[in-house]
Amino acid sequence: MQQVHNQTITLQDVWKAKSTISAIIHKTPLIYSKALSEKAGAEIYLKYEHIHDSGAFKMRGAVNAIYQLTEEQKKHGVTTFSTGNHGFAVALAAKKLGIRAVICVSKHVPQAKFEKIKGLGAELEIYGDGQDDAEQRCYELQKEQGLTLIPPFDHPSVISGQGTIALEILEDLPSVHSVIGGLSGGGLLSGVGLVMKNTNPSIQVFGVSMEKGAAMYESLKAGKPVVVSEHETLADSLLGGIGDENKYTFSMVNQYVDQSVLVNEETIKKGMAYLYKEHKIVVEGAAAVGIGAIIDNIISLKENTKNVVIISGNNVDLTSHLNAIKAYI
Ligand SMILES: *Cc1c(COP(=O)(O)O)cnc(C)c1O
């Protein structure tokens, strides 16, 4: 059954988020990719969301959500479950505000991410096989210790925070025709889609996920949130369910994302290699899915249009990066 929104997220919320986070989050550059534009026959720009302090755009939503807490809530601290980047963002945002953070993660999250979270002074709670187990642990901590849960995607402040990316894109490229981003829980594309569709409904929004374990893709197909099993993937930041009581992102993605596509591991590798070769940047698999989809013609862009690909994160260890790209450089 379709959940009814108990709160509608508006364009005004995204503008408020932009103002709220501006003390901590700097605007990221929009880079024209000459090489990719020539290859695709359309203008392609890269939104550099991998250069945030935490290594991913998730800082935007986390900072916005933590700023909204009451003094009482801040005193008890925050918790979250995450495949890594959201946990890292919450840890860093909490640190900047001087509050306690406990991050619950499943045991499949890479070691490098554990260390990064600990390095920020957050407490780490390693629990279970998947994001759903880690999520359960968060609910327990909420009850036991009065921590406030900062969810990774299905929350108005998080969605509004991620939407600020779209405001920046419109500022730099007001005649944008399409935006392409990684799709997991859908916080990113709910926020970006909300802004783009309320600006001009003909701006296209594309979501890209990995072939195996694409929870949102399968849920959209089924018409309701479904559970999928998790598999090893280079796009590990796109793993995780969307929650069977999803309140916002399922219906927002359904409404705002024009097309949702899947890419395989080789396509992700090509995307990572391309960004390394042509732009000299190291990005994680989840951040390269859109580039891979363009290179392999999984997304076809109309001639002479202006298109933005969100380069969402850089949390990958260098050995995995090297192994991923070596066949394609
Ligand atoms: C979280 C994440 C995504 C997907 O964002 P959702 O809001 O979960 O859809 C994409 N790329 C990276 C690097 C991420 O960390």
The ligand as an SDF file (V2000), in Angstrom:
LIG
                    3D

 15 15  0  0  0  0  0  0  0  0999 V2000
   24.5630    7.0870   -1.1020 C   0  0  0  0  0  0  0  0  0  0  0  0
   25.2700    7.1520   -2.3680 C   0  0  0  0  0  0  0  0  0  0  0  0
   24.5970    7.1510   -3.6010 C   0  0  0  0  0  0  0  0  0  0  0  0
   23.1020    6.9680   -3.7440 C   0  0  0  0  0  0  0  0  0  0  0  0
   22.3370    7.8550   -2.9670 O   0  0  0  0  0  0  0  0  0  0  0  0
   20.8730    7.4650   -2.4570 P   0  0  0  0  0  0  0  0  0  0  0  0
   20.3610    8.6690   -1.8090 O   0  0  0  0  0  0  0  0  0  0  0  0
   21.0320    6.3280   -1.4760 O   0  0  0  0  0  0  0  0  0  0  0  0
   20.0850    7.0160   -3.6370 O   0  0  0  0  0  0  0  0  0  0  0  0
   25.3530    7.3160   -4.7520 C   0  0  0  0  0  0  0  0  0  0  0  0
   26.7100    7.4310   -4.7130 N   0  0  0  0  0  0  0  0  0  0  0  0
   27.3830    7.4200   -3.5550 C   0  0  0  0  0  0  0  0  0  0  0  0
   28.8600    7.5550   -3.5850 C   0  0  0  0  0  0  0  0  0  0  0  0
   26.7030    7.2830   -2.3390 C   0  0  0  0  0  0  0  0  0  0  0  0
   27.3910    7.2730   -1.1930 O   0  0  0  0  0  0  0  0  0  0  0  0
  1  2  1  0
  2  3  1  0
  2 14  2  0
  3  4  1  0
  3 10  2  0
  4  5  1  0
  5  6  1  0
  6  7  2  0
  6  8  1  0
  6  9  1  0
 10 11  1  0
 11 12  2  0
 12 13  1  0
 12 14  1  0
 14 15  1  0
M  END
$$$$
